[in-house]
Amino acid sequence: MTESHDGRIRVMRIIARMNVGGPAVQVSGLMRSFDQSRFEQVLITGYCADDESDYLDTVATDVQATRVDGFGRSISLVGDIKAFMQIVREIRTFKPHVIHTHTAKAGVIGRIASVVSGHSSIRVHTYHGHLLHGYFGAGKTRIVILIEKTLGYFTTHLLAVGKKVMDDLLAAGIGSAKKFSVMPPGLQLGTLSSRNDACSELNLDPSKTYCAFIGRITQIKRPDRFLDVVAQVKSSGSDLHFIVAGAGGLLDYCKDRVIKESLPVTFLGWREDIETVLAASDLVLLTSDNEGTPLSLIQAGMAHLPIVSTRVGSVDEIAVNGETGLLTDLSVSALADVVKLLGADAVLRKRMGDAAHTYTMARYGVTRLVGDHQDLYLKLLNDRAKS
């Protein structure tokens, strides 16, 4: 197995941007917790858009990164070429034994840069979700599949955050079963304050029952469906209140609609202290068209909260329907019915919330995530040394 001059294995981690969300949490956990006596890591990333919160600036301020101009959410020929050339230079300078790319854009630019650099690195790519459903039309989706199929040939190992994500990719002809494995997320939830303290911090009424929507306010998360659910729950006579922790391109649309329809929704904006939001909440709702393995639901479970969610992506791998939460199809009426059920039954919420805590803590700790990654890198390097 190849090592660096000081005996450590060099790992370069590449992600287009560290916007607040699941991939940023995962990458930060890996950067913080790897065994520094055995591994030397660098993080290559770009910049968040103006309507996004940068996780490195707001939460993971202890994680060091090399910023790349032009790298980020938007696609720009000039910016992407500039970013590509800098990443090639970074690879040639650092000479990583392992290049690990995260998310779609970084997976394309990072893996091509690895090939062009001429440096013989192990290449690993993580699908934190995929772009096969809910993002593009049929034509663009076929192009995405072709690109991912091609890149798969030049990738040593492929990871998916859930079995459903992996199965979808394999069904599309991306990668092979031999190259793929599932790498569930891992995280550590901070200390939860009391409900009264959390409500005081957020200017909420602790006597009310709160259903939380946590995440980016973007089309794939379907905030319009969320507000449809809110409207239907309200029309039923329920006194359940809803809170939204997040921001994004559809935030103004949501605020305007809440005012116009007098919906019982409080917007909290981006929150660095997700634990405060969870401590004030009674259940968590996810209304997405597509997901990988949403960390907000894992965090909810760790906080003893039951979840209501559309049955998409790998959601049913982190929530057991009828035990730790309630999963439905994409229909507003189905979601509203189970939200009303949980909202009105404190005993059921506690039973499911306690089960969710036991389930998520056993499967999604950050220690397991780090150990699994370290073991994978060592195995891949040893396999290469033997071949």
NORPE-V556877 format. One record per run of one state. SS is the DSSP state (@ for helix, = for strand, . for the rest). FROM is the first residue (numbers start at 1). TO is the last residue. If there is no record, write none. Layout:
ss:SS from:FROM to:TO
ss:SS from:FROM to:TO
//
This chain:
ss:. from:1 to:8
ss:= from:9 to:15
ss:. from:16 to:18
ss:= from:19 to:19
ss:. from:20 to:21
ss:@ from:22 to:33
ss:. from:34 to:38
ss:= from:39 to:45
ss:. from:46 to:53
ss:= from:54 to:54
ss:@ from:55 to:58
ss:. from:59 to:65
ss:= from:66 to:67
ss:. from:68 to:76
ss:@ from:77 to:94
ss:. from:95 to:97
ss:= from:98 to:102
ss:. from:103 to:103
ss:@ from:104 to:117
ss:. from:118 to:121
ss:= from:122 to:127
ss:. from:128 to:137
ss:@ from:138 to:153
ss:. from:154 to:156
ss:= from:157 to:160
ss:. from:161 to:162
ss:@ from:163 to:171
ss:. from:172 to:179
ss:= from:180 to:182
ss:. from:183 to:186
ss:= from:187 to:187
ss:. from:188 to:194
ss:@ from:195 to:202
ss:. from:203 to:209
ss:= from:210 to:214
ss:. from:215 to:218
ss:@ from:219 to:221
ss:. from:222 to:222
ss:@ from:223 to:235
ss:. from:236 to:240
ss:= from:241 to:245
ss:. from:246 to:250
ss:@ from:251 to:261
ss:. from:262 to:264
ss:= from:265 to:267
ss:. from:268 to:273
ss:@ from:274 to:280
ss:. from:281 to:282
ss:= from:283 to:286
ss:. from:287 to:294
ss:@ from:295 to:302
ss:. from:303 to:305
ss:= from:306 to:310
ss:. from:311 to:314
ss:@ from:315 to:318
ss:. from:319 to:320
ss:= from:321 to:321
ss:. from:322 to:324
ss:= from:325 to:328
ss:. from:329 to:331
ss:@ from:332 to:344
ss:. from:345 to:345
ss:@ from:346 to:363
ss:. from:364 to:364
ss:= from:365 to:365
ss:@ from:366 to:386
ss:. from:387 to:387
//
